[in-house]
Amino acid sequence: MTTDPLYWDPYRPDLNQNPYPYYKRMREEAPLYYNKEYDFYALSRYDDIDKLFGDTSTFSSARSDIMEFIREDIEVPDGMFIWHDPPMHTAYRSVVARVFTPRRMNQLEQQIRDYTAKCLDEKIGAEKFDFIEDLGDKLPGGVIGMLLGIPDEDRDEVRERIDASLRTEEGKPMSHDQASYTGEGFEDYIDWRENNPSDDLMTELLNVEFTDPTGTKRKLTKDEILIFVNVIAGAGNETTAKLIGWTGKLLGDNPDQRRALAKDPSLTSAAIEEILRCEPPGPSVARHVTKDVEIHGQIVPAGAVMLFLLASANRDEARFENGEKFDILRGHPPHITFGRGVHACLGAALARVEGRVALEEIMKRFPDWTIDAENAELASSSTTRGWETLPAFIG
């Protein structure tokens, strides 16, 4: 492969099966990579991404963090806080930070554990278990439902709608028309909760006051709340489901480490961090370049699209010794899966709690499994990477 011209793009299904050899070549041969076919640049080294990711004045989120949408120059609605730069992003993020705290996430732990146990207990005595269908598709939606106050019977419909918005036709970019980020489908919940307040995040969003960039102290509008709810539900569902899938795959492929974990459950948090490092559910994040910038002796022009390849940075051997190796005992320098700076993921604490609890409860019931590789299927998406189905033989 090393004699072939270096080529990588996020839409090629064959490259998506195992992108890591290509990332390694990019780090070594083209740390600033340019794809002429789709007209984007990409950074693959840890130090470059760690340094530049937080520079919102040069690498802007104001036209979204998805390459296809940046190209289409979409109009980003108010409330889509992950697609704003300061000062609007700062104002919106302050709202979410007040209602989405690590303390609140940890308070959910027993509810998360009970829900996980319910899902897993249904598979006790079975010959097979699917990490996605039997847990990944259920747990994140259940937890987001707990947070937002969405009834149990409606959570699957919410998850399916969000999942569909992130799917792409194999080998093709995502279309802006297929995306759903305006909060459509949540109107009735918000209307009902407005008249029936409770101890949930949706009630807090209805009541919280903040100061917007004009200096006005106000509450969120109905449209802003709809988008906030959609962002929280979407991010919490899709990425955590992928984390659960990669937990099954990596520990299935490394039975020695799974056995070490079974002997010493105190390694669970370290295992989750290593899974997040090795297989981040969101492998790349896009930014709009606002001004000419020199990187590795080349000028990246204003108006370009830059991809930050987090999945490559997480395996950069200049940062992580034997970076390509999965090792729950490695003792981490921190990975970059959740980003850096003002756009660091607010849901990181919740994802970690869900991942840890899921792994603990899986290991209690099914400490031994073998992946059914013939029937496992990767999902088709240019923005996330993970499993559509991941069946395993138990025992």
LOBA-556551 format. One record per atom (N, C-alpha, C): x, y, z. Coordinates in steps of 0.1 Angstrom, whole numbers, plus 5000, padded with zeros to 4 digits. Layout:
N
XYZ ...
//
This chain:
395
500849885000 500050005000 500850135000 502050125006 502950245008 503450294994 503450204984 503850254971 502750324963 501550314967 500450374960 500350524964 499850604955 499550744959 498650754971 498950844980 498150864992 496750924988 495750854992 494350914989 493450875001 492650975006 491750945016 490551035015 489350985016 488151065018 487150995027 486251075033 485351015043 484150935037 484050935024 482850875017 483050745012 484350695011 484650565005 484350455015 483450365013 483150265022 484350175025 485150145015 486250055016 487350115026 487450255025 488450315034 487850325048 486550335049 485950345062 486050215070 486150105063 486349975070 487449975080 488650035075 489750045084 490550175079 490250285084 490950405080 492350435085 492650355095 493850385103 495250375095 495350275086 496650285078 496750415070 495650465065 495650585058 495950705067 495350705079 495650815088 497150815091 497750695093 499150685097 500050745086 499650715073 500450765062 500250915061 499050965064 498851115064 499751175074 499751125087 500651185097 502051185093 502551085086 503951065082 504251145069 503351145059 503651195046 502951325043 501851355048 501051475045 500251515057 500951575068 500251615080 499251725077 499451795066 498351885061 497951815047 496851745047 496451675035 495451755028 495451745014 494451815006 493851714997 492551714997 491751624988 491151714977 491651694965 491251784954 489851754949 489451624950 488151584945 487051654953 487151654966 486151714974 486551854980 487751894976 488252034980 488152054995 488951975002 489051995017 490451965021 490852025032 492151995039 491851915051 492851845056 492751765068 494051765076 493851775089 494951765098 494851635106 496051565107 495951425113 496851405125 497751505128 498651485139 498051545152 498351485163 497751525176 498151675179 499451705178 499851835182 499251945174 499051925161 498452025153 496952045157 496251935159 494851945163 494652005177 495551965186 495452015199 495752165200 496552215191 496952355190 495852435183 495252385173 494452465164 492952455166 492552345172 491152315174 490352425181 490952485191 490252585198 490352725192 491052745181 491152875174 489952905166 488852955173 487552975166 487653095157 488653185158 488653295150 489153255136 489953145135 490353095122 489552975117 489252895126 488552765122 487152775129 486152825121 484852855126 483852745125 482952735135 481852645135 480552715131 480652835127 479452915124 478652865112 479252785104 478552725092 478452575094 478452525106 478352385111 479652325112 479652195117 480852115119 480851995110 479951995099 479851895090 480251945076 481251875070 481751935057 480751965047 479751875045 478851895034 477952025037 477652045049 476852165052 477652295051 478952295054 479752405052 479852445037 479952335029 479952355015 478652425010 477552385016 476252435011 475952575017 476852625026 476652755032 475252765038 474852675047 473552665052 473352785062 472052815064 471752925074 471552845088 472452875097 472452805110 471352875119 470352805124 469352875132 469852905146 469153005152 469453035166 469152915174 469952885184 469752775193 470652655189 471152655177 472052545173 473452575179 473552555192 474752615199 476052555195 476052435190 477352375186 477852425173 476952495166 477252555153 477352715154 477752765165 477952905167 479352925172 479853045169 481153085175 480853185186 481853215195 481653325205 481353455197 480453545203 479953535216 478653465218 477953425206 476653355207 476853225213 477853155209 478153025214 478353025230 479153125234 479353145248 478053155256 477153235251 475853265258 475053135259 474953065247 474152945247 474852835255 476152825254 476852715262 476652735277 476552855281 476352885296 475052825300 474052825291 472752775295 472852625297 473452555287 473552415287 474452365299 475552435301 476452405312 475752405325 474752495327 474052505340 473152385342 472652325331 471652225333 472252085329 473452085325 474051955320 475451935327 475351935340 476651925348 477051785351 478351765354 478851635358 478051575370 477751665379 477051625391 475651565388 474951635379 473651585375 473851455368 474851445359 475051315352 475351205361 476151225371 476451125381 475251085389 474351175392 473151145399 472251045392 472451045379 471650955371 472150805371 473250785377 473950655376 473050535379 472350545391 471550435395 470450405385 469850515379 468750495369 469350425357 470550475353 471250415341 471550265344 471950235356 472350095359 471050015359 469950065364 468749985364 468249955350 468350065342 467850045328 468749945320 470049955322 470949865316 470749725320 470549705333 470249565338 468949515332 467949595331 466749545324 466949505310 467749575302 468049535289 468849405288 469849395297 470749275296 470049155302 469249165312 468649055318 467748975309 467249045299 466448975289 467248875280 468548895280 469348805272 470048695280 469848695293 470448585301 469948445296 470848355294 470448225289 470448215274 470548325267 470548325252 471948285247 472048235235 473348205229 474048325223 473248425219 473848545212 473348665219 474148775217 473848905222 474349005212 473449105208 473849205199 474149335206 475349385206 475749505214 474949625209 474549625197 473749745192 472249715194 471749615188 470349595189 469749575203 470549505211 470149465225 470449565236 471449655233 471849755243 472049895237 472949905226 473250035221 472050115215 471150045210 469950115205 468950155215 469150095228 468150115238 468650215249 469850185254 470250255266 470450415264 471150455253 471250605252 469950675251 469050625243 467650685242 466950685255 467050575263 466450565276 467050675285 468350695285 468950795294 468550935290 468550965277 468151095272 466651115276 465851015275 464451025279 464351055293 465150995302 465151035316 465551175318 466551225311 466951365312 465851465308 465251435296 464351525290 462851505295 462551395301 461251365305 460351315293 460951245283 460251185272 459751055277 458451025275 457950895279 458650775273 458650665280 459350545275 458850495262 457550505260 456950445248 457350535235 457850655237 458150745226 459650745223 460450685231 461950695230 462450635217 461950515213 462450455201 462150535189 461050595188 460650685177 461650795176 461950855187 462950975187 464350925182 464750805188 466050755184 466150725169 465050665164 465050625149 465050745140 464350855145 464350975137 465751035136 466451035148 467751095148 468751015140 468650885142 469650795135 469450815120 468250825115 467950835101 468550965095 468651065103 469151195099 470651195097 471351095103 472751085101 473250975091 472350895086 472650795077 472950865063 473850805056 474150845042 474050735032 473850765020 473850665010 475350625008 475550495007 476950445007 477750514996 478850565000 479750634991 479450774987 478450834993 477950964989 477951055001 478251194999 478151285010 476751295016 476651345028 475351375034 474651495027 473351485025 472651595020 472051675031 472151805030 471551895040 470051875041 469351835030 467951815031 467551695040 468451595042 468051485050 468351505065 469051615068 469351645082 468151705089 468151665102 467051715111 467651775123 467651905124 468251965136 467352075142 466152095136 465352205141 464452165152 464452045157 463652005168 462251955164 462051935151 460751875147 460451745154 459251735159 458851615166 458851625181 459551735186 459551755201 458551865205 457751925196 456852035200 455851995211 455251875209 454251835219 454751815233 456051755233 456651735247 456851865254 457351965246 457652095252 456352165256 455352165248 454052225251 453452165264 453552025265 453051955276 453851995289 455151995288 455952015299 455852165304 455552255295 455352395299 454152405309 453152325308 452052325317 452152225328 453152135327 453352025337 454752015340 455352115347 456752115351 457152005359 458451965358 458951845365 460351875368 461051775374 462451785377 463251715366 463151785354 463951735343 464551845335 465451815326 466151915318 465251995309 464151945304 463252015296 462652135304 462252105316 461652205324 462652315327 463952275330 464952375333 465252465320 465252405308 465352485296 464252585295 463052545299 461952635298 462052755307 462752735318 462752835329 464052915330 465152855324 466452925326 466553055320 467253155326 467453285321 468953305318 469253375307 470653395303 470753535297 472053585296 472253715290 472853685276 472053735265 472553715252 473553815248 474253805236 475253895232 474854045231 473554075231 473154215230 473054275244 473354185254 473154235268 471854215274 470954155266 469554125271 469454005280 468854015291 468653905300 467253845296 467253715292 465953665287 465953515289 464753455286 464653315285 464853265271 465053135269 465053085255 463753095248 463753115235 462453115228 462052965226 460852945221 460352815218 461252745208 461552815197 462352765187 463752725192 464352805200 465652775206 465552645214 464552635223 464452515231 464252395223 463552405212 463352285203 464752245198 465552335194 466852295188 467752245199 467752305211 468552255222 468252115225 466952085226 466451945229 466951855218 466851895206 467251805195 468751775195 469551885197 471051865198 471351765209 470751785221 471051695232 470651555230 469451535224 468951405221 469751335210 470151415200 470951355189 472351315193 473051405200 474351375204 474451255214 473451255223 473451155233 473051015228 472251005218 471850885212 472950815203 473250885193 474150825183 475550795187 476150885194 477550865198 477750755209 476850755219 476950665229 476650525225 475650505215 475450375209 476650325202 477450415195 478650375189 479750335199 479750405211 480750365221 480450225226 479150195228 478850065233 479249955223 479049985210 479449895200 480949865199 481649975200 483149965200 483649895213 482949905224 483249835236 483149685233 482049635227 481949495224 483049455214 483349535204 484249485193 485649485199 486149585205 487549595210 487849485220 486949475230 487149375240 486849235235 486049215224 485849085218 487149045210 487749145204 489049115197 490249105205 490149145218 491249135227 490849065240 490648935239 490148855251 491048855263 492348875261 493248885272 492949005281 492649115274 492349235282 490949225288 490049155281 488749135287 488849045300 489748955299 489948865311 490548945322 491449035319 492049125329 491049215336 490149255328 489049345333 488049265342 487849135338 486949055346 487549025360 488949015360 489648985373 489649115381 489749235375 489949355382 488949465376 487749465381 486749565376 487149705378 488049735387 488549875389 489149935376 489449845366 490049895354 488949945344 487649935348 486549975338 486650115333 486950215341 487050345336 488150365327 489350305330 490450305321 490150235308 489350125308 489050065296 488150155287 487250225293 486350315285 487150425279 488150475286 488950585280 489750525269 490250405270 491050345259 490150315247 488950275249 487950255238 487650385231 487450495239 487250625233 488450675225 489650645230 490850685223 490950605209 490850475210 491050385199 489950405188 488750415192 487650425182 486650535186 486950655184 486050765187 484850755178 483650765184 482350755176 482350865166 482850985169 482951095159 484351105154 484751045143 486151045140 486751175135 485951265130 486451385125 485451495127 485951625127 485051745129 485551845119 484551905112 484952005101 484852145107 485652235100 485552375103 485652455090 485052575090 485252675079 486352765082 487352775073 488552855075 488152995071 488353085081 487853225079 488953315073 490153275073 491253365068 492453275064 493253325055 494453255051 495253215063 495753095064 496553045075 497652955070 498852975075 499952885070 500152775080 500152655075 500352525082 501252435075 502352395082 503352305075 503852365062 504052495062 504652565051 503752585039 502452555041 501452575030 500352675035 499852745025 498752835028 497352765026 496652765037 495252715036 494452845034 493752855023 493052985020 491753005027 491453125029 490153165035 489053105027 487953045033 486852985026 487052835025 488252785028 488452635027 487652565038 487552435037 487052345047 488252265053 488352265066 489352185073 488752075081 489251955079 488751845088 489851815098 489451815111 490351775122 490051625124 491051545121 490851395122 491251355136 490251355145 490451315159 490851175160 490251085152 490650945153 492050925149 492651005140 494050985137 494951045148 494551155154 495351225165 495451125177 494351055179 494250965191 495250845189 495750825177 496750715176 498150765172 498350885172 499550945169 500650905178 501650825173 502650775182 503650875187 503550995182 504351105188 503751145202 502451105203 501751145216 501451015224 501150905218 500750785224 501750675220 502550615230 503450505227 502650385222 503050325211 502350215205 500850255203 500650375196 499350435195 498350345188 498750255179 497850175172 497350055181 497950035192 497649915200 496549955210 495549865212 494549875222 495149825235 495149905245 495749865258 495149935270 494249865277 493549925288 494449955300 495649915299 496649935310 497650045307 497450115296 498450205291 498750325300 497750375308 498050495316 498050615307 496950685306 496750775295 497450905297 498050965286 497851105284 496451125278 495751235280 494351245276 494251235261 493151165256 492851165242 492051285238 491751305226 491051425221 489651395215 489151285219 487851245213 486751345216 486751405227 485751505231 486051645227 487151665219 487451795214 488351875224 488452005221 489252095229 488552235229 488852315239 488452455239 486952475241 486452585235 485052615238 484052525232 484552435222 483652345216 483852205222 484552185233 484652055239 483252005242 483151875241 481751815242 481251825256 480051885258 479451905271 478851775276 478651675267 478051545271 479151445275 480351485276 481451385279 481251315292 480851385302 480651325315 479551215315 478451245308 477351155306 477751025298 478551055287 478950945279 479850845287 480750905296 481650825304 480850745314 479850805320 479050725330 478250615323 477650645312 476950535304 477850425300 479050465294 479950365290 480450275301 480850335312 481350255324 480250165329 479050215331 477950135337 477650025328 477550055315 477149945305 478249835305 479549875306 480549775306 480549695319 480349755330 480249685343 479149585343 477949625338 476849535338 476949425328 477549445317 477849345307 478749235313 479849285319 480849195324 480249105336 479349165343 478749085354 477948965348 477348985336 476448875331 477148795320 477948865312 478548795300 480048825299 480848775308 482248805308 483048745296 482348665288 483048595277 482148605265 482748655254 481948655241 482948655229 482348615218 483048605205 482248675195 482848775188 482048855178 481748765166 480448775162 480048705150 480348805138 481548795133 482048895123 481248885110 480848765107 480148745094 478848825094 478248845105 476948915106 477049055112 478249105115 478449245120 478449335108 477849455110 477749555099 478049695103 478949755097 479249895100 478149985094 477750095102 476750185097 477350275086 476550325077 476950415066 476750555070 477850625073 477750765077 479050835075 479050955071 480351025069 480651105081 479851115091 480051195103 480351115116 479850985116 480150905127 480750765122 481350685131 481850555126 481550455137 480750355134 480450255143 479550145137 478950065146 478349945141 476849965140 476249915129 474849905127 474249785135 474949675134 474749555142 476049495146 476149435158 477349375163 476949255171 476549145165 476149025173 477448955178 477248885189 478348805195 477748685201 478548575201 478248455208 478648465222 477748425231 478048445245 478648315251 479748335258 480348215264 481448155256 
//
